[in-house]
Amino acid sequence: MAKTVGHILQDKGSETWCVVPDASVYEALEIMADKNVGALVVVEHGRIVGILSERDYARKVILAGFGSKEMTVAEIMRPDPVTVGPEASVTQCMELMTDNRFRHLPVVVDGELVGVISIGDVVLAVIAEQRFLIAQLESYITG
């Protein structure tokens, strides 16, 4: 059975960290550092409006010569991020993340944020699935 986003969230949990668009980039970075995460979902009035990652900060603030205390999250976030539901396969997520060149994917059910998966979560799921298949093949061959 192929792993899904729902399986990943069962394993890692569904705790998510969010920020509002008018927060300063510095405030968002503090949350990321405190929670040890690489991205925050940007939410306004209960609706996902963007995603902010460390990569966005590095490219749109630091390399551009701006200051993180003066800029708002809205100025550098990626608006309207791609989302998936818990039924999405790990393979589908890997393709989405690779094709669109992002590392974090919000998980949504009926418009509600229920989790975020990262490329690291997807890779771990693929490795676990491959180990399971290898063990089954070894058992079949030796059994």
Salt bridges, closest charged atoms under 4 A:
ASP11 OD2 - LYS3 NZ 3.16
ASP34 OD2 - LYS35 NZ 3.32
ASP56 OD1 - LYS60 NZ 3.75
ASP56 OD2 - ARG78 NH1 3.34
ASP121 OD2 - LYS12 NZ 2.80
